[in-house]
Amino acid sequence: MESLIPPRLRDAHANSLWKFHQSCEVSRPMTSRGGVIKGLRADGSLVSLSISVAKVQDKSQTFFVAVIRDATASVQQQEELRRLANNDHLTGLLNRRAFIDRVAEVDAQGGTGGTLAIFDIDHFKRINDHYGHPIGDQVLAAFARRLDERVGQEALTARWGGEEFISFHRDATEWTVTRAIKEFSAELQFAPIEAGEVTIQVSISAGITYRPPQEPLAAALERVDKLLYLAKHDGRGRLVMSDQVVMRLGKNGP
């Protein structure tokens, strides 16, 4: 059994087995988080394993019986369920609930503030009405990929609902995020979205606000949502910052 355990864990395994030998327990699962440990294949690659050990007394001798199961399928199923629970089915981005949870995790790590940005694809209903919902879905998916490529490495991104998307940029100022959004908007204008056999020009409206440390997320979300409303009400194709500075973001609608 030791040959299945990665070398860095073998000393801990031997110590655990010794304690088990000295204890009154008759069985013990060898598990970490999720009831699975990583085992070592002969080729050096790792495999998910479920291992339990039973202790058998025979007169003066103690024997150990290990039951080892390949848990790869179970782990893959759990990961898929976790993905379905946390990610939007169409775009693959975080969903609303997962986004809120991830920001809470950032806060728990000692958040030092950051900037929230919320986006809306202008006149998206026209795309659905003119091209049909399947094309509209392709536009949403392509938009999400571009957004994630632009800010996904530096920020949390999510589909907020419908044609709205959101991002949280930790330790970033409004002006830093504003520059990124303007560049993203320019890219959308320069390279329209390919959806099926059609090419669709899209523009965005955006609200952006700085969230100070310790501010409840709900308060910042309410504020940034109002800023997005102002951007759309003012004619779309605009970005509105928390001090209500308005900037144009390319063409207005498809």
C-alpha positions in Angstrom: 0.0 0.0 0.0 2.9 2.4 0.7 3.9 2.2 -3.0 0.6 3.9 -3.8 1.3 6.9 -1.5 3.3 9.8 -2.8 6.8 10.0 -1.2 6.1 13.2 0.6 3.2 11.7 2.4 4.7 8.3 3.4 6.2 9.4 6.7 2.8 10.8 7.8 1.1 7.6 6.6 3.5 5.4 8.6 2.9 7.6 11.7 -0.9 7.4 11.2 -0.7 3.6 10.8 1.3 3.2 14.0 -1.2 5.3 15.9 -4.0 3.2 14.5 -2.1 0.0 15.6 -1.9 1.4 19.1 -5.5 2.5 19.3 -8.7 0.6 20.1 -10.1 1.3 16.7 -10.8 -1.7 14.4 -11.1 0.3 11.1 -10.1 3.6 9.8 -10.6 5.4 6.5 -7.5 6.9 4.9 -9.1 10.0 3.6 -8.6 13.7 3.3 -11.0 16.4 2.0 -14.0 14.8 0.3 -13.1 11.2 1.4 -10.4 10.8 -1.3 -6.6 10.8 -1.3 -4.2 11.1 -4.2 -2.4 7.8 -5.0 0.7 7.2 -7.2 0.5 5.2 -10.4 3.5 3.2 -11.6 4.1 5.8 -14.3 4.3 8.5 -11.6 0.9 10.1 -12.4 -1.7 10.7 -9.7 -5.0 8.9 -9.3 -7.9 9.6 -6.9 -8.3 6.7 -4.4 -10.6 5.8 -1.6 -8.7 3.6 1.0 -9.9 2.1 4.2 -7.9 0.0 6.6 -9.1 -2.7 8.9 -7.2 -4.1 11.8 -7.5 -7.9 12.5 -6.2 -9.5 15.7 -5.1 -13.2 15.4 -3.7 -14.4 18.7 -0.6 -12.4 19.3 -0.4 -10.9 15.8 -2.0 -7.9 14.2 -2.9 -7.8 10.6 -4.0 -4.9 8.5 -6.4 -5.3 5.6 -6.7 -2.4 3.1 -9.6 -1.9 0.7 -8.5 0.3 -2.2 -10.9 1.8 -4.7 -10.3 3.9 -7.8 -12.4 7.1 -7.1 -11.7 8.8 -10.4 -15.3 8.6 -11.6 -16.7 9.8 -8.2 -14.3 12.7 -8.1 -15.2 13.7 -11.7 -18.9 13.5 -10.9 -18.4 15.8 -7.8 -16.4 18.3 -9.8 -19.1 18.4 -12.5 -21.8 18.9 -9.9 -19.7 21.7 -8.3 -19.3 23.3 -11.8 -23.0 23.1 -12.5 -23.7 24.7 -9.1 -21.2 27.6 -9.5 -21.1 28.3 -13.2 -23.6 29.7 -15.6 -24.7 27.0 -18.0 -24.4 29.1 -21.2 -21.3 31.2 -20.7 -19.3 29.1 -18.2 -18.6 32.2 -16.1 -19.5 32.2 -12.4 -23.2 32.6 -11.7 -24.6 35.3 -9.4 -24.6 33.2 -6.3 -21.0 31.9 -6.8 -19.8 35.5 -7.6 -21.2 36.7 -4.3 -19.6 33.8 -2.5 -16.2 34.4 -4.1 -16.2 38.0 -3.1 -17.1 37.0 0.4 -14.1 34.7 0.4 -11.9 37.6 -0.7 -13.3 39.7 2.1 -12.5 36.9 4.6 -8.9 36.9 3.5 -8.6 40.5 4.5 -10.1 42.5 1.6 -8.5 45.9 1.0 -11.2 47.2 -1.2 -11.7 47.1 -5.0 -13.8 48.2 -7.9 -17.1 46.7 -9.1 -18.1 47.0 -12.8 -21.4 45.9 -14.3 -21.9 45.6 -18.0 -25.0 45.4 -20.2 -25.0 44.5 -23.9 -26.9 47.4 -25.6 -30.2 46.6 -27.3 -29.7 42.9 -26.9 -33.5 42.3 -27.4 -33.0 43.5 -30.9 -30.5 40.8 -31.6 -32.8 38.1 -30.2 -35.8 39.5 -32.2 -33.9 39.9 -35.4 -31.6 36.8 -35.4 -33.4 34.5 -33.0 -32.5 33.2 -29.5 -29.9 30.6 -30.6 -27.9 33.4 -32.2 -28.4 35.5 -29.2 -27.1 32.7 -27.0 -24.0 32.5 -29.2 -23.5 36.3 -28.8 -23.7 36.0 -25.0 -21.2 33.1 -24.9 -18.7 34.9 -27.2 -19.1 38.1 -25.2 -18.4 36.2 -22.0 -15.3 34.6 -23.5 -13.9 38.0 -24.5 -14.7 39.5 -21.2 -13.0 36.7 -19.3 -10.0 36.9 -21.6 -9.8 40.7 -20.9 -10.2 40.7 -17.1 -10.5 37.1 -16.0 -6.9 36.9 -14.8 -7.1 40.0 -12.7 -10.7 40.0 -11.6 -13.7 37.8 -10.7 -16.2 37.8 -13.6 -19.7 36.5 -13.7 -22.9 36.5 -15.7 -25.2 38.6 -13.5 -28.4 37.7 -15.4 -29.8 38.0 -18.9 -27.3 40.2 -20.9 -25.7 41.7 -17.8 -22.2 40.7 -16.6 -20.2 41.8 -13.6 -16.6 41.9 -12.4 -14.8 42.6 -9.2 -11.3 44.0 -9.4 -9.5 43.6 -6.0 -7.2 46.4 -5.0 -7.9 48.3 -8.2 -9.0 51.9 -8.6 -12.0 53.1 -10.6 -9.7 54.7 -13.2 -7.6 51.5 -13.7 -10.8 49.5 -14.3 -12.3 52.3 -16.5 -9.2 52.1 -18.8 -9.7 48.3 -19.1 -13.4 48.7 -19.9 -12.7 51.3 -22.6 -10.1 49.0 -24.2 -12.5 46.1 -24.0 -15.2 48.3 -25.6 -12.8 49.3 -28.4 -12.0 45.7 -29.1 -15.7 44.9 -29.5 -16.0 47.7 -32.0 -12.9 46.7 -33.9 -13.7 43.0 -34.0 -17.5 42.3 -34.1 -18.8 39.1 -32.7 -19.1 36.1 -35.0 -22.3 34.1 -34.3 -23.0 31.3 -36.6 -23.0 32.7 -40.1 -23.6 36.3 -39.1 -21.3 39.0 -37.8 -22.9 41.2 -35.1 -21.6 44.6 -33.9 -22.3 45.1 -30.2 -21.7 47.9 -27.8 -21.9 48.0 -24.0 -23.1 50.2 -21.2 -21.4 50.1 -17.9 -21.5 51.3 -14.3 -18.4 51.3 -12.2 -17.8 52.1 -8.5 -15.1 51.7 -6.0 -15.9 49.5 -3.0 -14.0 50.6 0.2 -12.8 48.0 2.6 -15.5 46.6 4.9 -18.3 48.0 2.9 -21.1 45.4 2.6 -21.3 44.0 -0.9 -25.0 44.6 -1.1 -24.5 48.4 -0.8 -21.9 48.5 -3.5 -24.1 46.3 -5.8 -27.0 48.7 -5.3 -24.8 51.7 -6.1 -23.3 50.2 -9.3 -26.7 49.0 -10.5 -27.9 52.6 -10.4 -24.9 53.8 -12.3 -25.6 51.2 -15.0 -29.2 52.5 -15.2 -27.9 56.0 -15.7 -25.6 54.8 -18.5 -28.5 53.1 -20.3 -30.9 56.0 -19.6 -28.4 58.5 -21.0 -28.4 56.8 -24.4 -26.4 53.6 -24.0 -22.8 53.0 -25.2 -21.6 54.8 -22.1 -19.8 54.3 -18.8 -20.8 56.1 -15.6 -18.5 56.3 -12.7 -19.5 56.7 -9.0 -19.0 60.5 -9.2 -21.4 60.3 -12.2 -18.7 61.2 -14.7 -20.0 59.9 -18.1 -17.8 58.5 -20.8 -18.7 57.4 -24.3 -18.0 53.8 -25.2 -18.1 53.5 -29.0 -21.1 53.1 -31.2 -24.6 53.0 -29.9 -26.2 49.6 -30.4 -26.1 47.0 -33.1 
